[in-house]
Amino acid sequence: MSQNSLAGAPEFPPPESQSLTPHQIVPMLIGSTVEAIERELVLLTLTRCDGNRTRAARVLGFSVRTLRNKIRQYATDGLDIPAPS
């Protein structure tokens, strides 16, 4: 399990699994909280966007301010936040 994951929360499939349909993904998420899933999605999106918060916010459908607030909370919780490259 990565440092960014909550204990007991599933890890998301690697990038090469992007061809999975929602019907295949949702059963893997059962048992996780929406908060844990959102946190993992935000952190993975930041990683794939090379830490670019503006681009990650656009991909996620958040405002940059909302993403910044989520990142601030994750950092306060002790999670590693992908830095811009």
PDB file of N, CA, C and O in Angstrom:
ATOM      1  N   MET A   1       0.845  -1.174   0.000  1.00  0.00           N
ATOM      2  CA  MET A   1       0.000   0.000   0.000  1.00  0.00           C
ATOM      3  C   MET A   1       0.889   1.235   0.000  1.00  0.00           C
ATOM      4  O   MET A   1       1.902   1.262   0.699  1.00  0.00           O
ATOM      5  N   SER A   2       0.529   2.257  -0.770  1.00  0.00           N
ATOM      6  CA  SER A   2       1.345   3.461  -0.850  1.00  0.00           C
ATOM      7  C   SER A   2       1.141   4.322   0.381  1.00  0.00           C
ATOM      8  O   SER A   2       0.190   4.121   1.136  1.00  0.00           O
ATOM      9  N   GLN A   3       2.037   5.285   0.584  1.00  0.00           N
ATOM     10  CA  GLN A   3       1.920   6.180   1.728  1.00  0.00           C
ATOM     11  C   GLN A   3       0.686   7.049   1.620  1.00  0.00           C
ATOM     12  O   GLN A   3       0.168   7.507   2.638  1.00  0.00           O
ATOM     13  N   ASN A   4       0.199   7.291   0.402  1.00  0.00           N
ATOM     14  CA  ASN A   4      -0.946   8.157   0.205  1.00  0.00           C
ATOM     15  C   ASN A   4      -2.262   7.472   0.494  1.00  0.00           C
ATOM     16  O   ASN A   4      -3.289   8.147   0.562  1.00  0.00           O
ATOM     17  N   SER A   5      -2.279   6.182   0.665  1.00  0.00           N
ATOM     18  CA  SER A   5      -3.513   5.439   0.860  1.00  0.00           C
ATOM     19  C   SER A   5      -3.860   5.345   2.331  1.00  0.00           C
ATOM     20  O   SER A   5      -2.985   5.310   3.196  1.00  0.00           O
ATOM     21  N   LEU A   6      -5.159   5.303   2.597  1.00  0.00           N
ATOM     22  CA  LEU A   6      -5.611   5.061   3.949  1.00  0.00           C
ATOM     23  C   LEU A   6      -5.558   3.575   4.218  1.00  0.00           C
ATOM     24  O   LEU A   6      -5.708   2.768   3.300  1.00  0.00           O
ATOM     25  N   ALA A   7      -5.349   3.210   5.451  1.00  0.00           N
ATOM     26  CA  ALA A   7      -5.329   1.794   5.810  1.00  0.00           C
ATOM     27  C   ALA A   7      -6.679   1.185   5.463  1.00  0.00           C
ATOM     28  O   ALA A   7      -7.724   1.721   5.833  1.00  0.00           O
ATOM     29  N   GLY A   8      -6.654   0.086   4.765  1.00  0.00           N
ATOM     30  CA  GLY A   8      -7.877  -0.607   4.408  1.00  0.00           C
ATOM     31  C   GLY A   8      -8.520  -0.136   3.120  1.00  0.00           C
ATOM     32  O   GLY A   8      -9.411  -0.803   2.596  1.00  0.00           O
ATOM     33  N   ALA A   9      -8.087   1.000   2.603  1.00  0.00           N
ATOM     34  CA  ALA A   9      -8.657   1.509   1.352  1.00  0.00           C
ATOM     35  C   ALA A   9      -7.940   0.855   0.183  1.00  0.00           C
ATOM     36  O   ALA A   9      -6.722   0.677   0.229  1.00  0.00           O
ATOM     37  N   PRO A  10      -8.669   0.495  -0.861  1.00  0.00           N
ATOM     38  CA  PRO A  10      -8.020  -0.150  -1.994  1.00  0.00           C
ATOM     39  C   PRO A  10      -7.159   0.833  -2.772  1.00  0.00           C
ATOM     40  O   PRO A  10      -7.425   2.035  -2.781  1.00  0.00           O
ATOM     41  N   GLU A  11      -6.147   0.323  -3.410  1.00  0.00           N
ATOM     42  CA  GLU A  11      -5.338   1.153  -4.295  1.00  0.00           C
ATOM     43  C   GLU A  11      -5.987   1.125  -5.666  1.00  0.00           C
ATOM     44  O   GLU A  11      -6.542   0.105  -6.074  1.00  0.00           O
ATOM     45  N   PHE A  12      -5.920   2.229  -6.371  1.00  0.00           N
ATOM     46  CA  PHE A  12      -6.518   2.291  -7.695  1.00  0.00           C
ATOM     47  C   PHE A  12      -5.650   1.541  -8.691  1.00  0.00           C
ATOM     48  O   PHE A  12      -4.439   1.428  -8.502  1.00  0.00           O
ATOM     49  N   PRO A  13      -6.266   1.025  -9.755  1.00  0.00           N
ATOM     50  CA  PRO A  13      -5.510   0.279 -10.757  1.00  0.00           C
ATOM     51  C   PRO A  13      -4.424   1.147 -11.385  1.00  0.00           C
ATOM     52  O   PRO A  13      -4.567   2.368 -11.441  1.00  0.00           O
ATOM     53  N   PRO A  14      -3.341   0.534 -11.857  1.00  0.00           N
ATOM     54  CA  PRO A  14      -2.285   1.298 -12.527  1.00  0.00           C
ATOM     55  C   PRO A  14      -2.800   1.901 -13.830  1.00  0.00           C
ATOM     56  O   PRO A  14      -3.836   1.474 -14.340  1.00  0.00           O
ATOM     57  N   PRO A  15      -2.077   2.904 -14.382  1.00  0.00           N
ATOM     58  CA  PRO A  15      -2.528   3.607 -15.589  1.00  0.00           C
ATOM     59  C   PRO A  15      -2.866   2.689 -16.757  1.00  0.00           C
ATOM     60  O   PRO A  15      -3.776   2.995 -17.527  1.00  0.00           O
ATOM     61  N   GLU A  16      -2.160   1.576 -16.911  1.00  0.00           N
ATOM     62  CA  GLU A  16      -2.423   0.709 -18.053  1.00  0.00           C
ATOM     63  C   GLU A  16      -3.790   0.040 -17.969  1.00  0.00           C
ATOM     64  O   GLU A  16      -4.224  -0.589 -18.934  1.00  0.00           O
ATOM     65  N   SER A  17      -4.477   0.164 -16.836  1.00  0.00           N
ATOM     66  CA  SER A  17      -5.798  -0.426 -16.668  1.00  0.00           C
ATOM     67  C   SER A  17      -6.916   0.560 -17.013  1.00  0.00           C
ATOM     68  O   SER A  17      -8.068   0.335 -16.644  1.00  0.00           O
ATOM     69  N   GLN A  18      -6.594   1.631 -17.704  1.00  0.00           N
ATOM     70  CA  GLN A  18      -7.575   2.660 -18.012  1.00  0.00           C
ATOM     71  C   GLN A  18      -8.719   2.157 -18.878  1.00  0.00           C
ATOM     72  O   GLN A  18      -9.731   2.848 -18.998  1.00  0.00           O
ATOM     73  N   SER A  19      -8.601   0.999 -19.475  1.00  0.00           N
ATOM     74  CA  SER A  19      -9.655   0.487 -20.326  1.00  0.00           C
ATOM     75  C   SER A  19     -10.774  -0.177 -19.532  1.00  0.00           C
ATOM     76  O   SER A  19     -11.749  -0.639 -20.125  1.00  0.00           O
ATOM     77  N   LEU A  20     -10.660  -0.238 -18.213  1.00  0.00           N
ATOM     78  CA  LEU A  20     -11.718  -0.811 -17.391  1.00  0.00           C
ATOM     79  C   LEU A  20     -12.955   0.084 -17.443  1.00  0.00           C
ATOM     80  O   LEU A  20     -12.849   1.309 -17.481  1.00  0.00           O
ATOM     81  N   THR A  21     -14.114  -0.541 -17.444  1.00  0.00           N
ATOM     82  CA  THR A  21     -15.362   0.212 -17.445  1.00  0.00           C
ATOM     83  C   THR A  21     -15.764   0.520 -16.004  1.00  0.00           C
ATOM     84  O   THR A  21     -15.275  -0.121 -15.074  1.00  0.00           O
ATOM     85  N   PRO A  22     -16.650   1.497 -15.814  1.00  0.00           N
ATOM     86  CA  PRO A  22     -17.116   1.779 -14.447  1.00  0.00           C
ATOM     87  C   PRO A  22     -17.721   0.551 -13.767  1.00  0.00           C
ATOM     88  O   PRO A  22     -17.588   0.390 -12.554  1.00  0.00           O
ATOM     89  N   HIS A  23     -18.380  -0.311 -14.533  1.00  0.00           N
ATOM     90  CA  HIS A  23     -18.972  -1.522 -13.956  1.00  0.00           C
ATOM     91  C   HIS A  23     -17.906  -2.481 -13.432  1.00  0.00           C
ATOM     92  O   HIS A  23     -18.186  -3.298 -12.555  1.00  0.00           O
ATOM     93  N   GLN A  24     -16.695  -2.388 -13.960  1.00  0.00           N
ATOM     94  CA  GLN A  24     -15.593  -3.222 -13.479  1.00  0.00           C
ATOM     95  C   GLN A  24     -14.877  -2.573 -12.297  1.00  0.00           C
ATOM     96  O   GLN A  24     -14.345  -3.271 -11.434  1.00  0.00           O
ATOM     97  N   ILE A  25     -14.862  -1.259 -12.255  1.00  0.00           N
ATOM     98  CA  ILE A  25     -14.132  -0.532 -11.219  1.00  0.00           C
ATOM     99  C   ILE A  25     -14.924  -0.434  -9.919  1.00  0.00           C
ATOM    100  O   ILE A  25     -14.369  -0.635  -8.839  1.00  0.00           O
ATOM    101  N   VAL A  26     -16.204  -0.132 -10.013  1.00  0.00           N
ATOM    102  CA  VAL A  26     -17.005   0.111  -8.813  1.00  0.00           C
ATOM    103  C   VAL A  26     -16.954  -1.049  -7.823  1.00  0.00           C
ATOM    104  O   VAL A  26     -16.810  -0.790  -6.628  1.00  0.00           O
ATOM    105  N   PRO A  27     -17.061  -2.306  -8.240  1.00  0.00           N
ATOM    106  CA  PRO A  27     -16.976  -3.385  -7.242  1.00  0.00           C
ATOM    107  C   PRO A  27     -15.662  -3.395  -6.452  1.00  0.00           C
ATOM    108  O   PRO A  27     -15.637  -3.846  -5.307  1.00  0.00           O
ATOM    109  N   MET A  28     -14.577  -2.906  -7.049  1.00  0.00           N
ATOM    110  CA  MET A  28     -13.299  -2.857  -6.336  1.00  0.00           C
ATOM    111  C   MET A  28     -13.308  -1.798  -5.245  1.00  0.00           C
ATOM    112  O   MET A  28     -12.483  -1.843  -4.333  1.00  0.00           O
ATOM    113  N   LEU A  29     -14.234  -0.843  -5.328  1.00  0.00           N
ATOM    114  CA  LEU A  29     -14.277   0.266  -4.386  1.00  0.00           C
ATOM    115  C   LEU A  29     -15.214   0.027  -3.216  1.00  0.00           C
ATOM    116  O   LEU A  29     -15.183   0.767  -2.233  1.00  0.00           O
ATOM    117  N   ILE A  30     -16.041  -0.993  -3.314  1.00  0.00           N
ATOM    118  CA  ILE A  30     -16.997  -1.270  -2.249  1.00  0.00           C
ATOM    119  C   ILE A  30     -16.241  -1.534  -0.952  1.00  0.00           C
ATOM    120  O   ILE A  30     -15.275  -2.296  -0.916  1.00  0.00           O
ATOM    121  N   GLY A  31     -16.705  -0.889   0.099  1.00  0.00           N
ATOM    122  CA  GLY A  31     -16.051  -1.019   1.396  1.00  0.00           C
ATOM    123  C   GLY A  31     -15.173   0.175   1.726  1.00  0.00           C
ATOM    124  O   GLY A  31     -14.707   0.309   2.858  1.00  0.00           O
ATOM    125  N   SER A  32     -14.943   1.046   0.747  1.00  0.00           N
ATOM    126  CA  SER A  32     -14.151   2.253   0.973  1.00  0.00           C
ATOM    127  C   SER A  32     -15.085   3.441   1.167  1.00  0.00           C
ATOM    128  O   SER A  32     -16.208   3.451   0.665  1.00  0.00           O
ATOM    129  N   THR A  33     -14.611   4.429   1.896  1.00  0.00           N
ATOM    130  CA  THR A  33     -15.408   5.645   2.054  1.00  0.00           C
ATOM    131  C   THR A  33     -15.234   6.519   0.817  1.00  0.00           C
ATOM    132  O   THR A  33     -14.235   6.422   0.104  1.00  0.00           O
ATOM    133  N   VAL A  34     -16.220   7.369   0.580  1.00  0.00           N
ATOM    134  CA  VAL A  34     -16.129   8.311  -0.536  1.00  0.00           C
ATOM    135  C   VAL A  34     -14.926   9.234  -0.314  1.00  0.00           C
ATOM    136  O   VAL A  34     -14.232   9.593  -1.265  1.00  0.00           O
ATOM    137  N   GLU A  35     -14.688   9.610   0.929  1.00  0.00           N
ATOM    138  CA  GLU A  35     -13.545  10.474   1.250  1.00  0.00           C
ATOM    139  C   GLU A  35     -12.227   9.811   0.856  1.00  0.00           C
ATOM    140  O   GLU A  35     -11.355  10.460   0.279  1.00  0.00           O
ATOM    141  N   ALA A  36     -12.081   8.536   1.161  1.00  0.00           N
ATOM    142  CA  ALA A  36     -10.842   7.820   0.828  1.00  0.00           C
ATOM    143  C   ALA A  36     -10.674   7.694  -0.679  1.00  0.00           C
ATOM    144  O   ALA A  36      -9.568   7.844  -1.198  1.00  0.00           O
ATOM    145  N   ILE A  37     -11.754   7.421  -1.373  1.00  0.00           N
ATOM    146  CA  ILE A  37     -11.696   7.288  -2.826  1.00  0.00           C
ATOM    147  C   ILE A  37     -11.362   8.637  -3.462  1.00  0.00           C
ATOM    148  O   ILE A  37     -10.539   8.714  -4.374  1.00  0.00           O
ATOM    149  N   GLU A  38     -12.006   9.696  -2.976  1.00  0.00           N
ATOM    150  CA  GLU A  38     -11.727  11.028  -3.516  1.00  0.00           C
ATOM    151  C   GLU A  38     -10.267  11.412  -3.273  1.00  0.00           C
ATOM    152  O   GLU A  38      -9.612  11.947  -4.166  1.00  0.00           O
ATOM    153  N   ARG A  39      -9.760  11.144  -2.081  1.00  0.00           N
ATOM    154  CA  ARG A  39      -8.374  11.485  -1.754  1.00  0.00           C
ATOM    155  C   ARG A  39      -7.412  10.770  -2.705  1.00  0.00           C
ATOM    156  O   ARG A  39      -6.484  11.380  -3.236  1.00  0.00           O
ATOM    157  N   GLU A  40      -7.642   9.484  -2.912  1.00  0.00           N
ATOM    158  CA  GLU A  40      -6.768   8.707  -3.802  1.00  0.00           C
ATOM    159  C   GLU A  40      -6.860   9.236  -5.236  1.00  0.00           C
ATOM    160  O   GLU A  40      -5.848   9.344  -5.928  1.00  0.00           O
ATOM    161  N   LEU A  41      -8.072   9.562  -5.674  1.00  0.00           N
ATOM    162  CA  LEU A  41      -8.272  10.091  -7.019  1.00  0.00           C
ATOM    163  C   LEU A  41      -7.566  11.438  -7.190  1.00  0.00           C
ATOM    164  O   LEU A  41      -6.930  11.682  -8.216  1.00  0.00           O
ATOM    165  N   VAL A  42      -7.676  12.299  -6.199  1.00  0.00           N
ATOM    166  CA  VAL A  42      -7.011  13.607  -6.262  1.00  0.00           C
ATOM    167  C   VAL A  42      -5.497  13.432  -6.331  1.00  0.00           C
ATOM    168  O   VAL A  42      -4.838  14.056  -7.162  1.00  0.00           O
ATOM    169  N   LEU A  43      -4.947  12.595  -5.470  1.00  0.00           N
ATOM    170  CA  LEU A  43      -3.491  12.423  -5.439  1.00  0.00           C
ATOM    171  C   LEU A  43      -2.972  11.750  -6.710  1.00  0.00           C
ATOM    172  O   LEU A  43      -1.913  12.123  -7.215  1.00  0.00           O
ATOM    173  N   LEU A  44      -3.695  10.773  -7.226  1.00  0.00           N
ATOM    174  CA  LEU A  44      -3.270  10.129  -8.478  1.00  0.00           C
ATOM    175  C   LEU A  44      -3.373  11.096  -9.653  1.00  0.00           C
ATOM    176  O   LEU A  44      -2.514  11.096 -10.535  1.00  0.00           O
ATOM    177  N   THR A  45      -4.408  11.909  -9.668  1.00  0.00           N
ATOM    178  CA  THR A  45      -4.556  12.894 -10.747  1.00  0.00           C
ATOM    179  C   THR A  45      -3.431  13.917 -10.681  1.00  0.00           C
ATOM    180  O   THR A  45      -2.878  14.296 -11.713  1.00  0.00           O
ATOM    181  N   LEU A  46      -3.091  14.361  -9.493  1.00  0.00           N
ATOM    182  CA  LEU A  46      -1.955  15.282  -9.343  1.00  0.00           C
ATOM    183  C   LEU A  46      -0.664  14.649  -9.863  1.00  0.00           C
ATOM    184  O   LEU A  46       0.128  15.309 -10.535  1.00  0.00           O
ATOM    185  N   THR A  47      -0.462  13.392  -9.554  1.00  0.00           N
ATOM    186  CA  THR A  47       0.738  12.691 -10.028  1.00  0.00           C
ATOM    187  C   THR A  47       0.751  12.637 -11.547  1.00  0.00           C
ATOM    188  O   THR A  47       1.767  12.940 -12.171  1.00  0.00           O
ATOM    189  N   ARG A  48      -0.367  12.253 -12.143  1.00  0.00           N
ATOM    190  CA  ARG A  48      -0.437  12.143 -13.608  1.00  0.00           C
ATOM    191  C   ARG A  48      -0.355  13.491 -14.304  1.00  0.00           C
ATOM    192  O   ARG A  48       0.014  13.564 -15.476  1.00  0.00           O
ATOM    193  N   CYS A  49      -0.699  14.559 -13.589  1.00  0.00           N
ATOM    194  CA  CYS A  49      -0.591  15.911 -14.144  1.00  0.00           C
ATOM    195  C   CYS A  49       0.743  16.547 -13.752  1.00  0.00           C
ATOM    196  O   CYS A  49       0.902  17.765 -13.834  1.00  0.00           O
ATOM    197  N   ASP A  50       1.695  15.723 -13.329  1.00  0.00           N
ATOM    198  CA  ASP A  50       3.034  16.189 -12.945  1.00  0.00           C
ATOM    199  C   ASP A  50       2.999  17.296 -11.893  1.00  0.00           C
ATOM    200  O   ASP A  50       3.822  18.212 -11.911  1.00  0.00           O
ATOM    201  N   GLY A  51       2.028  17.197 -10.970  1.00  0.00           N
ATOM    202  CA  GLY A  51       1.924  18.177  -9.893  1.00  0.00           C
ATOM    203  C   GLY A  51       1.294  19.489 -10.302  1.00  0.00           C
ATOM    204  O   GLY A  51       1.189  20.400  -9.481  1.00  0.00           O
ATOM    205  N   ASN A  52       0.869  19.612 -11.560  1.00  0.00           N
ATOM    206  CA  ASN A  52       0.264  20.851 -12.045  1.00  0.00           C
ATOM    207  C   ASN A  52      -1.156  20.943 -11.486  1.00  0.00           C
ATOM    208  O   ASN A  52      -2.056  20.229 -11.928  1.00  0.00           O
ATOM    209  N   ARG A  53      -1.340  21.820 -10.520  1.00  0.00           N
ATOM    210  CA  ARG A  53      -2.619  21.910  -9.812  1.00  0.00           C
ATOM    211  C   ARG A  53      -3.740  22.465 -10.682  1.00  0.00           C
ATOM    212  O   ARG A  53      -4.889  22.043 -10.552  1.00  0.00           O
ATOM    213  N   THR A  54      -3.422  23.396 -11.556  1.00  0.00           N
ATOM    214  CA  THR A  54      -4.445  23.952 -12.439  1.00  0.00           C
ATOM    215  C   THR A  54      -4.977  22.874 -13.366  1.00  0.00           C
ATOM    216  O   THR A  54      -6.187  22.736 -13.541  1.00  0.00           O
ATOM    217  N   ARG A  55      -4.071  22.111 -13.957  1.00  0.00           N
ATOM    218  CA  ARG A  55      -4.481  21.038 -14.862  1.00  0.00           C
ATOM    219  C   ARG A  55      -5.234  19.941 -14.107  1.00  0.00           C
ATOM    220  O   ARG A  55      -6.245  19.436 -14.595  1.00  0.00           O
ATOM    221  N   ALA A  56      -4.753  19.575 -12.931  1.00  0.00           N
ATOM    222  CA  ALA A  56      -5.422  18.548 -12.126  1.00  0.00           C
ATOM    223  C   ALA A  56      -6.824  18.998 -11.734  1.00  0.00           C
ATOM    224  O   ALA A  56      -7.765  18.206 -11.794  1.00  0.00           O
ATOM    225  N   ALA A  57      -6.975  20.246 -11.339  1.00  0.00           N
ATOM    226  CA  ALA A  57      -8.299  20.767 -10.973  1.00  0.00           C
ATOM    227  C   ALA A  57      -9.246  20.687 -12.166  1.00  0.00           C
ATOM    228  O   ALA A  57     -10.411  20.322 -12.011  1.00  0.00           O
ATOM    229  N   ARG A  58      -8.758  21.020 -13.334  1.00  0.00           N
ATOM    230  CA  ARG A  58      -9.585  20.965 -14.549  1.00  0.00           C
ATOM    231  C   ARG A  58     -10.010  19.521 -14.841  1.00  0.00           C
ATOM    232  O   ARG A  58     -11.171  19.267 -15.160  1.00  0.00           O
ATOM    233  N   VAL A  59      -9.070  18.582 -14.731  1.00  0.00           N
ATOM    234  CA  VAL A  59      -9.374  17.167 -14.983  1.00  0.00           C
ATOM    235  C   VAL A  59     -10.414  16.664 -13.985  1.00  0.00           C
ATOM    236  O   VAL A  59     -11.331  15.931 -14.356  1.00  0.00           O
ATOM    237  N   LEU A  60     -10.273  17.056 -12.724  1.00  0.00           N
ATOM    238  CA  LEU A  60     -11.168  16.586 -11.670  1.00  0.00           C
ATOM    239  C   LEU A  60     -12.512  17.315 -11.642  1.00  0.00           C
ATOM    240  O   LEU A  60     -13.465  16.841 -11.022  1.00  0.00           O
ATOM    241  N   GLY A  61     -12.588  18.461 -12.308  1.00  0.00           N
ATOM    242  CA  GLY A  61     -13.823  19.244 -12.285  1.00  0.00           C
ATOM    243  C   GLY A  61     -13.962  20.078 -11.027  1.00  0.00           C
ATOM    244  O   GLY A  61     -15.073  20.446 -10.646  1.00  0.00           O
ATOM    245  N   PHE A  62     -12.831  20.384 -10.370  1.00  0.00           N
ATOM    246  CA  PHE A  62     -12.801  21.228  -9.174  1.00  0.00           C
ATOM    247  C   PHE A  62     -12.294  22.604  -9.563  1.00  0.00           C
ATOM    248  O   PHE A  62     -11.643  22.767 -10.595  1.00  0.00           O
ATOM    249  N   SER A  63     -12.597  23.596  -8.730  1.00  0.00           N
ATOM    250  CA  SER A  63     -11.917  24.876  -8.876  1.00  0.00           C
ATOM    251  C   SER A  63     -10.514  24.700  -8.312  1.00  0.00           C
ATOM    252  O   SER A  63     -10.274  23.799  -7.507  1.00  0.00           O
ATOM    253  N   VAL A  64      -9.593  25.550  -8.727  1.00  0.00           N
ATOM    254  CA  VAL A  64      -8.224  25.491  -8.200  1.00  0.00           C
ATOM    255  C   VAL A  64      -8.258  25.729  -6.692  1.00  0.00           C
ATOM    256  O   VAL A  64      -7.484  25.118  -5.953  1.00  0.00           O
ATOM    257  N   ARG A  65      -9.132  26.595  -6.235  1.00  0.00           N
ATOM    258  CA  ARG A  65      -9.248  26.878  -4.804  1.00  0.00           C
ATOM    259  C   ARG A  65      -9.678  25.625  -4.029  1.00  0.00           C
ATOM    260  O   ARG A  65      -9.121  25.321  -2.974  1.00  0.00           O
ATOM    261  N   THR A  66     -10.670  24.905  -4.558  1.00  0.00           N
ATOM    262  CA  THR A  66     -11.124  23.675  -3.905  1.00  0.00           C
ATOM    263  C   THR A  66      -9.996  22.653  -3.845  1.00  0.00           C
ATOM    264  O   THR A  66      -9.776  22.017  -2.814  1.00  0.00           O
ATOM    265  N   LEU A  67      -9.283  22.502  -4.959  1.00  0.00           N
ATOM    266  CA  LEU A  67      -8.167  21.559  -4.976  1.00  0.00           C
ATOM    267  C   LEU A  67      -7.099  21.975  -3.976  1.00  0.00           C
ATOM    268  O   LEU A  67      -6.564  21.137  -3.250  1.00  0.00           O
ATOM    269  N   ARG A  68      -6.792  23.257  -3.935  1.00  0.00           N
ATOM    270  CA  ARG A  68      -5.791  23.758  -2.977  1.00  0.00           C
ATOM    271  C   ARG A  68      -6.210  23.445  -1.545  1.00  0.00           C
ATOM    272  O   ARG A  68      -5.378  23.039  -0.733  1.00  0.00           O
ATOM    273  N   ASN A  69      -7.491  23.628  -1.226  1.00  0.00           N
ATOM    274  CA  ASN A  69      -7.974  23.336   0.124  1.00  0.00           C
ATOM    275  C   ASN A  69      -7.882  21.850   0.444  1.00  0.00           C
ATOM    276  O   ASN A  69      -7.536  21.480   1.566  1.00  0.00           O
ATOM    277  N   LYS A  70      -8.185  21.002  -0.521  1.00  0.00           N
ATOM    278  CA  LYS A  70      -8.064  19.562  -0.314  1.00  0.00           C
ATOM    279  C   LYS A  70      -6.602  19.183  -0.089  1.00  0.00           C
ATOM    280  O   LYS A  70      -6.291  18.394   0.804  1.00  0.00           O
ATOM    281  N   ILE A  71      -5.710  19.746  -0.897  1.00  0.00           N
ATOM    282  CA  ILE A  71      -4.282  19.462  -0.754  1.00  0.00           C
ATOM    283  C   ILE A  71      -3.789  19.914   0.621  1.00  0.00           C
ATOM    284  O   ILE A  71      -3.018  19.208   1.271  1.00  0.00           O
ATOM    285  N   ARG A  72      -4.225  21.067   1.051  1.00  0.00           N
ATOM    286  CA  ARG A  72      -3.819  21.578   2.375  1.00  0.00           C
ATOM    287  C   ARG A  72      -4.264  20.604   3.473  1.00  0.00           C
ATOM    288  O   ARG A  72      -3.508  20.328   4.405  1.00  0.00           O
ATOM    289  N   GLN A  73      -5.493  20.087   3.358  1.00  0.00           N
ATOM    290  CA  GLN A  73      -5.987  19.140   4.358  1.00  0.00           C
ATOM    291  C   GLN A  73      -5.191  17.836   4.316  1.00  0.00           C
ATOM    292  O   GLN A  73      -4.845  17.285   5.361  1.00  0.00           O
ATOM    293  N   TYR A  74      -4.903  17.345   3.117  1.00  0.00           N
ATOM    294  CA  TYR A  74      -4.126  16.107   2.988  1.00  0.00           C
ATOM    295  C   TYR A  74      -2.741  16.277   3.593  1.00  0.00           C
ATOM    296  O   TYR A  74      -2.241  15.375   4.264  1.00  0.00           O
ATOM    297  N   ALA A  75      -2.118  17.430   3.361  1.00  0.00           N
ATOM    298  CA  ALA A  75      -0.791  17.698   3.926  1.00  0.00           C
ATOM    299  C   ALA A  75      -0.866  17.745   5.449  1.00  0.00           C
ATOM    300  O   ALA A  75       0.022  17.237   6.134  1.00  0.00           O
ATOM    301  N   THR A  76      -1.925  18.356   5.976  1.00  0.00           N
ATOM    302  CA  THR A  76      -2.124  18.403   7.423  1.00  0.00           C
ATOM    303  C   THR A  76      -2.291  17.001   8.004  1.00  0.00           C
ATOM    304  O   THR A  76      -1.873  16.724   9.128  1.00  0.00           O
ATOM    305  N   ASP A  77      -2.919  16.114   7.206  1.00  0.00           N
ATOM    306  CA  ASP A  77      -3.107  14.718   7.623  1.00  0.00           C
ATOM    307  C   ASP A  77      -1.829  13.895   7.479  1.00  0.00           C
ATOM    308  O   ASP A  77      -1.806  12.716   7.833  1.00  0.00           O
ATOM    309  N   GLY A  78      -0.760  14.516   6.956  1.00  0.00           N
ATOM    310  CA  GLY A  78       0.528  13.828   6.850  1.00  0.00           C
ATOM    311  C   GLY A  78       0.747  13.060   5.572  1.00  0.00           C
ATOM    312  O   GLY A  78       1.656  12.232   5.508  1.00  0.00           O
ATOM    313  N   LEU A  79      -0.054  13.304   4.547  1.00  0.00           N
ATOM    314  CA  LEU A  79       0.119  12.599   3.264  1.00  0.00           C
ATOM    315  C   LEU A  79       1.136  13.312   2.382  1.00  0.00           C
ATOM    316  O   LEU A  79       1.300  14.529   2.466  1.00  0.00           O
ATOM    317  N   ASP A  80       1.812  12.550   1.542  1.00  0.00           N
ATOM    318  CA  ASP A  80       2.754  13.109   0.574  1.00  0.00           C
ATOM    319  C   ASP A  80       1.961  13.679  -0.600  1.00  0.00           C
ATOM    320  O   ASP A  80       1.115  13.002  -1.184  1.00  0.00           O
ATOM    321  N   ILE A  81       2.247  14.917  -0.928  1.00  0.00           N
ATOM    322  CA  ILE A  81       1.558  15.597  -2.030  1.00  0.00           C
ATOM    323  C   ILE A  81       2.532  15.692  -3.205  1.00  0.00           C
ATOM    324  O   ILE A  81       3.655  16.167  -3.036  1.00  0.00           O
ATOM    325  N   PRO A  82       2.115  15.245  -4.393  1.00  0.00           N
ATOM    326  CA  PRO A  82       3.009  15.348  -5.561  1.00  0.00           C
ATOM    327  C   PRO A  82       3.362  16.811  -5.835  1.00  0.00           C
ATOM    328  O   PRO A  82       2.483  17.667  -5.940  1.00  0.00           O
ATOM    329  N   ALA A  83       4.648  17.077  -5.946  1.00  0.00           N
ATOM    330  CA  ALA A  83       5.132  18.428  -6.209  1.00  0.00           C
ATOM    331  C   ALA A  83       5.168  18.679  -7.708  1.00  0.00           C
ATOM    332  O   ALA A  83       5.348  17.746  -8.491  1.00  0.00           O
ATOM    333  N   PRO A  84       4.999  19.939  -8.114  1.00  0.00           N
ATOM    334  CA  PRO A  84       5.115  20.258  -9.537  1.00  0.00           C
ATOM    335  C   PRO A  84       6.512  19.891 -10.041  1.00  0.00           C
ATOM    336  O   PRO A  84       7.514  20.075  -9.349  1.00  0.00           O
ATOM    337  N   SER A  85       6.545  19.366 -11.271  1.00  0.00           N
ATOM    338  CA  SER A  85       7.862  18.984 -11.810  1.00  0.00           C
ATOM    339  C   SER A  85       8.342  19.974 -12.836  1.00  0.00           C
ATOM    340  O   SER A  85       9.428  19.810 -13.391  1.00  0.00           O
TER     341      SER A  85
END
